[in-house]
Amino acid sequence: MLTIPAARTKARTELRLGLPAVALEILKSVPRRADREYPFGSGGGEYSRWSYVKQALDKRLADAGHHLKPWTLHDLRRTSRTRLAMLGVPPHVARRF
């Protein structure tokens, strides 16, 4: 179980995620900088600078010869929500994503 404190969620309510054991192990294994509690992102707090990270990802993909149609980070959310619906996940659960 992964618990995200209320102070770090949009709705300001504690979020408990029942992640598979393998996902929790991956999160535990991600190296952390000495000055950071969180495994991902930059700066001193929660993950931020999404647009800069996406630009860097786009550049790395282009430099490696991968040419993708333009996409946004919100596209990932929409795709995930659509796929959750296809899997039969109830709308009130999928909305939390």
Secondary structure, DSSP 4 states (H G I P E B T S, - for coil): -EEE-GGGSTTSS-EEE---HHHHHHHHHS---TT-SSSSSSSSSSS--HHHHHHHHHHHHHHTT--PPP--HHHHHHHHHHHHHHTT--HHHHTT-
